[in-house]
Amino acid sequence: MTRFILPLLAAALTACSSTPPPPDWAVNAQGSLARSVDAYLSGNARVATLELERARAEVARTGAPERLARLELVHCAAEVASLEFNACPNYRALAPDAAAPEQAYARYLLAQAAPADAAQLPEAHRALLALAPADAPARLAAIADPLSRLVAAGVLLRAERATPGVFTVAVDTASAQGWRRPLLAWLQLAQQRAQAAGQTEEAARLQRRLELVTRGGRAGGASAPAQ
C-alpha cells in the first residue's frame, strides 16, 4: 500500500530525517498511515481509525505540527477519493503551522485552489487546475498512482467539473484496486445521475454492480455499504 500514498506528502513525513537508518517514529508512522489508508479505502473503519491514531501518536512524538499536518492531509485525500467531502477539520487545526505546499494542497482538496497554487501541488495534480472538462478523463487516466487518480477525480467532482468520463475512470480505478469504499461511493452517485437522466438500463446495470459489492459475492442478503 505504501506505493499508493501521495508521494510528496508521504515523503514529507520523514523530512529532516533522511540520515539512514530513519528514526523509529518515521518508520512506525509511515507504516501505520499506509495501513490506515488501505483499511479506509477497503471499508474497514475500525482498523483505519486504529492505525491512524497510531500514526498520529508517532508523529506527535516529534512535536512538529507541520509533520502532523501532512499526515492529516493524506487522510483527508483518502476521504476526497471516497467522496467523503468535509473541511478537513483535523488539518485545519494545524494549518497555521503548515508549509506552503501543504496549504496549497489543502486548498486543492477543498476545490478552492487558485492557478498560483499549481506549482506547489504534487506533479500529478498541477495540470488539473486549468484543465478543460473534455480533457479531464484522459488526463486522469494518465496519472500512474491509483490513489492520486481517485483524489483528482474527487476534486473535479467537488468543483462540479466531473464529466461522465471522469466517473468511468474513477469507478474503473477503485474496481481494479478492490477499494470498496470509493467504489460504492462512485457507483451510487453514478446510479443516481443515471436515474435522474432517465437512463433506466444504465441505472439497472449500476445497481447490479452495487449489489455485487455489498453482498461480497454472496447470492443474496445484501449488506449495508461501508460507512
KOLVEX-384006 format. One record per residue (C-alpha): residue number from 0; x, y, z; residue in one letter. Coordinates in steps of 0.001 Angstrom, whole numbers, plus 500000, padded with zeros to 6 digits. Layout:
% KOLVEX-384006
+-----+--------+--------+--------+------+
| seq |     xx |     yy |     zz | type |
+-----+--------+--------+--------+------+
| NUM |      X |      Y |      Z |    A |
...
+-----+--------+--------+--------+------+
***
This chain:
% KOLVEX-384006
+-----+--------+--------+--------+------+
| seq |     xx |     yy |     zz | type |
+-----+--------+--------+--------+------+
|   0 | 500000 | 500000 | 500000 |    M |
|   1 | 502934 | 502372 | 500529 |    T |
|   2 | 503207 | 502921 | 496792 |    R |
|   3 | 499663 | 504322 | 496774 |    F |
|   4 | 500320 | 507051 | 499352 |    I |
|   5 | 500567 | 510501 | 497808 |    L |
|   6 | 504292 | 510623 | 497074 |    P |
|   7 | 505016 | 514195 | 498115 |    L |
|   8 | 503160 | 514029 | 501414 |    L |
|   9 | 504409 | 510607 | 502408 |    A |
|  10 | 507996 | 511601 | 501728 |    A |
|  11 | 507480 | 514791 | 503685 |    A |
|  12 | 506710 | 512830 | 506830 |    L |
|  13 | 510386 | 511986 | 507060 |    T |
|  14 | 511657 | 515435 | 506045 |    A |
|  15 | 514751 | 516413 | 508014 |    C |
|  16 | 515116 | 512755 | 508945 |    S |
|  17 | 516882 | 511450 | 505850 |    S |
|  18 | 520054 | 510130 | 507530 |    T |
|  19 | 519871 | 506316 | 507341 |    P |
|  20 | 518547 | 504454 | 509142 |    P |
|  21 | 515360 | 506523 | 509562 |    P |
|  22 | 514166 | 507122 | 513122 |    P |
|  23 | 511654 | 504741 | 514648 |    D |
|  24 | 508872 | 507306 | 514724 |    W |
|  25 | 509132 | 507830 | 510945 |    A |
|  26 | 509099 | 504117 | 510134 |    V |
|  27 | 506209 | 503462 | 512506 |    N |
|  28 | 504203 | 506473 | 511338 |    A |
|  29 | 504539 | 505697 | 507652 |    Q |
|  30 | 503614 | 502040 | 508196 |    G |
|  31 | 500567 | 502898 | 510273 |    S |
|  32 | 499497 | 505609 | 507834 |    L |
|  33 | 499730 | 503212 | 504903 |    A |
|  34 | 497698 | 500583 | 506756 |    R |
|  35 | 495142 | 503207 | 507763 |    S |
|  36 | 494616 | 504411 | 504199 |    V |
|  37 | 494425 | 500845 | 502896 |    D |
|  38 | 491853 | 499889 | 505543 |    A |
|  39 | 489844 | 503048 | 504956 |    Y |
|  40 | 489644 | 502504 | 501215 |    L |
|  41 | 488773 | 498841 | 501772 |    S |
|  42 | 485876 | 499839 | 504041 |    G |
|  43 | 487381 | 498639 | 507325 |    N |
|  44 | 486644 | 501642 | 509514 |    A |
|  45 | 487833 | 500092 | 512776 |    R |
|  46 | 491319 | 499263 | 511521 |    V |
|  47 | 491557 | 502567 | 509641 |    A |
|  48 | 490839 | 504551 | 512805 |    T |
|  49 | 493165 | 502470 | 514966 |    L |
|  50 | 496115 | 502769 | 512568 |    E |
|  51 | 495519 | 506475 | 512006 |    L |
|  52 | 495657 | 507102 | 515752 |    E |
|  53 | 498912 | 505162 | 515929 |    R |
|  54 | 500386 | 507222 | 513117 |    A |
|  55 | 499292 | 510436 | 514803 |    R |
|  56 | 500866 | 509365 | 518079 |    A |
|  57 | 504176 | 508577 | 516386 |    E |
|  58 | 504324 | 511914 | 514573 |    V |
|  59 | 503257 | 513788 | 517715 |    A |
|  60 | 506427 | 512475 | 519363 |    R |
|  61 | 508383 | 514938 | 517216 |    T |
|  62 | 506480 | 517976 | 518484 |    G |
|  63 | 506369 | 519201 | 514874 |    A |
|  64 | 502844 | 520325 | 513871 |    P |
|  65 | 503870 | 520704 | 510229 |    E |
|  66 | 504532 | 516951 | 510038 |    R |
|  67 | 501191 | 516142 | 511617 |    L |
|  68 | 499531 | 518496 | 509133 |    A |
|  69 | 500989 | 516445 | 506278 |    R |
|  70 | 499659 | 513249 | 507815 |    L |
|  71 | 496178 | 514723 | 508197 |    E |
|  72 | 496189 | 515776 | 504550 |    L |
|  73 | 496907 | 512203 | 503471 |    V |
|  74 | 493856 | 511067 | 505435 |    H |
|  75 | 491763 | 513892 | 504003 |    C |
|  76 | 492866 | 512958 | 500495 |    A |
|  77 | 491605 | 509393 | 501021 |    A |
|  78 | 488259 | 510873 | 502093 |    E |
|  79 | 488089 | 513032 | 498958 |    V |
|  80 | 488846 | 509965 | 496831 |    A |
|  81 | 485875 | 508276 | 498521 |    S |
|  82 | 483610 | 511339 | 498067 |    L |
|  83 | 483527 | 511993 | 501814 |    E |
|  84 | 483694 | 515746 | 501456 |    F |
|  85 | 484394 | 517752 | 504593 |    N |
|  86 | 486541 | 520705 | 505631 |    A |
|  87 | 489490 | 518507 | 506721 |    C |
|  88 | 488947 | 519596 | 510340 |    P |
|  89 | 491972 | 517806 | 511800 |    N |
|  90 | 494220 | 519527 | 509289 |    Y |
|  91 | 492596 | 522923 | 509844 |    R |
|  92 | 493642 | 522873 | 513492 |    A |
|  93 | 497245 | 522531 | 512309 |    L |
|  94 | 497046 | 524790 | 509254 |    A |
|  95 | 498782 | 527818 | 510811 |    P |
|  96 | 501993 | 525781 | 511102 |    D |
|  97 | 501699 | 524028 | 507734 |    A |
|  98 | 504206 | 524786 | 504980 |    A |
|  99 | 503195 | 526425 | 501705 |    A |
| 100 | 502913 | 523141 | 499712 |    P |
| 101 | 500582 | 521654 | 502326 |    E |
| 102 | 498465 | 524810 | 502434 |    Q |
| 103 | 498151 | 524725 | 498635 |    A |
| 104 | 497273 | 521039 | 498685 |    Y |
| 105 | 494617 | 521629 | 501345 |    A |
| 106 | 493021 | 524274 | 499149 |    R |
| 107 | 493181 | 521844 | 496241 |    Y |
| 108 | 491383 | 519115 | 498204 |    L |
| 109 | 488672 | 521617 | 499087 |    L |
| 110 | 488359 | 522630 | 495397 |    A |
| 111 | 489484 | 526128 | 496371 |    Q |
| 112 | 492936 | 526189 | 494764 |    A |
| 113 | 493970 | 529131 | 492605 |    A |
| 114 | 496133 | 528864 | 489469 |    P |
| 115 | 499037 | 530213 | 491507 |    A |
| 116 | 498853 | 527090 | 493706 |    D |
| 117 | 499736 | 524761 | 490832 |    A |
| 118 | 503489 | 524986 | 491314 |    A |
| 119 | 503117 | 523875 | 494942 |    Q |
| 120 | 500993 | 520801 | 494185 |    L |
| 121 | 502181 | 517245 | 493602 |    P |
| 122 | 503052 | 516912 | 489930 |    E |
| 123 | 500130 | 514625 | 489095 |    A |
| 124 | 497638 | 517323 | 490104 |    H |
| 125 | 499142 | 520501 | 488670 |    R |
| 126 | 497509 | 520396 | 485251 |    A |
| 127 | 494028 | 519786 | 486629 |    L |
| 128 | 493539 | 523353 | 487857 |    L |
| 129 | 493233 | 524747 | 484334 |    A |
| 130 | 492041 | 521621 | 482557 |    L |
| 131 | 489106 | 521782 | 480164 |    A |
| 132 | 486330 | 519362 | 481243 |    P |
| 133 | 486550 | 517468 | 477956 |    A |
| 134 | 490225 | 516719 | 478614 |    D |
| 135 | 489760 | 515533 | 482201 |    A |
| 136 | 489158 | 511788 | 481610 |    P |
| 137 | 492306 | 511335 | 479521 |    A |
| 138 | 494379 | 513372 | 481968 |    R |
| 139 | 493072 | 511343 | 484897 |    L |
| 140 | 493782 | 508043 | 483180 |    A |
| 141 | 497367 | 509165 | 482634 |    A |
| 142 | 498011 | 509548 | 486378 |    I |
| 143 | 500026 | 506467 | 487289 |    A |
| 144 | 499259 | 506326 | 491009 |    D |
| 145 | 495720 | 504963 | 491598 |    P |
| 146 | 495096 | 506934 | 494791 |    L |
| 147 | 496264 | 510187 | 493225 |    S |
| 148 | 493968 | 509429 | 490287 |    R |
| 149 | 490957 | 508956 | 492568 |    L |
| 150 | 491813 | 512049 | 494593 |    V |
| 151 | 491953 | 514097 | 491398 |    A |
| 152 | 488588 | 512704 | 490310 |    A |
| 153 | 487118 | 513601 | 493698 |    G |
| 154 | 488429 | 517148 | 493433 |    V |
| 155 | 486917 | 517507 | 489968 |    L |
| 156 | 483569 | 516322 | 491317 |    L |
| 157 | 483793 | 518648 | 494289 |    R |
| 158 | 484479 | 521531 | 491895 |    A |
| 159 | 481465 | 520457 | 489791 |    E |
| 160 | 483730 | 519704 | 486826 |    R |
| 161 | 483308 | 515916 | 486656 |    A |
| 162 | 482105 | 514602 | 483295 |    T |
| 163 | 480730 | 511089 | 482721 |    P |
| 164 | 484221 | 510113 | 481606 |    G |
| 165 | 485586 | 511117 | 485000 |    V |
| 166 | 483068 | 508792 | 486636 |    F |
| 167 | 484199 | 505961 | 484386 |    T |
| 168 | 487866 | 506457 | 485265 |    V |
| 169 | 487081 | 506692 | 488983 |    A |
| 170 | 484926 | 503566 | 489015 |    V |
| 171 | 487443 | 501590 | 486984 |    D |
| 172 | 490290 | 502686 | 489272 |    T |
| 173 | 488515 | 501783 | 492500 |    A |
| 174 | 487348 | 498496 | 490997 |    S |
| 175 | 490818 | 497485 | 489810 |    A |
| 176 | 492285 | 498135 | 493278 |    Q |
| 177 | 489446 | 496442 | 495153 |    G |
| 178 | 488804 | 499652 | 497109 |    W |
| 179 | 485276 | 499041 | 498338 |    R |
| 180 | 484551 | 502418 | 499938 |    R |
| 181 | 485277 | 504684 | 496950 |    P |
| 182 | 483827 | 502133 | 494533 |    L |
| 183 | 480490 | 502172 | 496350 |    L |
| 184 | 480512 | 505956 | 496567 |    A |
| 185 | 481196 | 506491 | 492877 |    W |
| 186 | 478777 | 503747 | 491777 |    L |
| 187 | 475975 | 505107 | 493954 |    Q |
| 188 | 476382 | 508636 | 492634 |    L |
| 189 | 476635 | 507405 | 489043 |    A |
| 190 | 473431 | 505426 | 489512 |    Q |
| 191 | 471626 | 508456 | 490943 |    Q |
| 192 | 472677 | 510510 | 487946 |    R |
| 193 | 471565 | 507801 | 485538 |    A |
| 194 | 468170 | 507603 | 487220 |    Q |
| 195 | 467782 | 511388 | 487132 |    A |
| 196 | 468598 | 511358 | 483415 |    A |
| 197 | 466069 | 508616 | 482739 |    G |
| 198 | 468773 | 506128 | 481740 |    Q |
| 199 | 466975 | 503111 | 483143 |    T |
| 200 | 469201 | 500429 | 481619 |    E |
| 201 | 472369 | 502123 | 482848 |    E |
| 202 | 470858 | 502606 | 486298 |    A |
| 203 | 469957 | 498915 | 486437 |    A |
| 204 | 473473 | 497908 | 485377 |    R |
| 205 | 474983 | 500073 | 488095 |    L |
| 206 | 472551 | 498626 | 490638 |    Q |
| 207 | 473761 | 495124 | 489796 |    R |
| 208 | 477340 | 496222 | 490402 |    R |
| 209 | 476379 | 497817 | 493703 |    L |
| 210 | 474662 | 494641 | 494835 |    E |
| 211 | 477699 | 492578 | 493922 |    L |
| 212 | 479952 | 494773 | 496062 |    V |
| 213 | 477588 | 494990 | 499035 |    T |
| 214 | 476875 | 491240 | 499015 |    R |
| 215 | 480573 | 490395 | 498906 |    G |
| 216 | 479942 | 487787 | 496200 |    G |
| 217 | 477091 | 486058 | 498031 |    R |
| 218 | 473935 | 485134 | 496163 |    A |
| 219 | 471641 | 487226 | 498339 |    G |
| 220 | 471195 | 489201 | 501509 |    G |
| 221 | 472927 | 492445 | 500634 |    A |
| 222 | 474738 | 494092 | 503498 |    S |
| 223 | 474895 | 497835 | 504105 |    A |
| 224 | 477593 | 499839 | 502320 |    P |
| 225 | 480712 | 500754 | 504264 |    A |
| 226 | 480450 | 503948 | 506297 |    Q |
+-----+--------+--------+--------+------+
***
